[in-house]
Amino acid sequence: MSETTEIIIPPAAGTEGIADLVRKMIVLLGENPDREGLRRTPERFEKALRFLTSGYRQDPEKLLNGAMFSVCYDEMVVVKDIEVYSLCEHHLLPFFGRCHVAYIPSKKVVGLSKIARLVNMFARRLQIQERLTSQIAQSIQEHLSPEGVGVIIEARHLCMVMRGVEKQNSMATTSAMLGAFRENKQTRDEFLALINSQKP
């Protein structure tokens, strides 16, 4: 099954599905769910929400294990500017930005595209940015056993932009540093220098 294919499992007999609950929510907001523009909205919302939370149905071990290779390479590997889209668990509003991942191999490397897929897997859950950052780092550490891992996420949160303090230009930055990235300032500085190179 491709990453973009999503199977919708109908609710058990006698229970309400997501689309049914969304239809009720539209009524409670004072709208008419049967008017033309909203008639298919509950089903569209359910399909979108299932896609945006599809990370719950993925396994990091299965995702990474098929693309790990034994290589004699002990220099830093950096994948930067990975696009991140997730849902804030507090308001179910999106947050989005960029993720930068680095690790220093110890006998094993992983296919570069798998790092981006791992980021997507954890992002496609109800999240807070701090946990997302930590989960990516911990998963790479657990499955590759590298000398160290560094993860930085820079993101804008629509719960801050559209509501609350309404600060349109605010950006949140979180980091997780494990192993050599936590213990060695030179390693951290190299990582920061690499992700900041060629920034506008």
RAFEN-V280945 format. One line per field, one symbol per residue. psi: psi as a letter, one per 30 degrees, with the letter a starting at -180 (. if undefined). Layout:
# RAFEN-V280945
psi->???
This chain:
# RAFEN-V280945
psi->klffkkkjjlllkflkleeeeeeeeeeffgljffleffegeeeeeeeeeeefgfffgljeeeeeefhkkjkikglkkkjlhkkkklkkfefhlkklbkkkkkljlifklkkeffeeeeeeeffhlklleeeeeeeeeeeeeeffhlflkkkkkklkkffeefabfhjfgkkkkllkklbffefjeeeeeeeeeeffkgk.
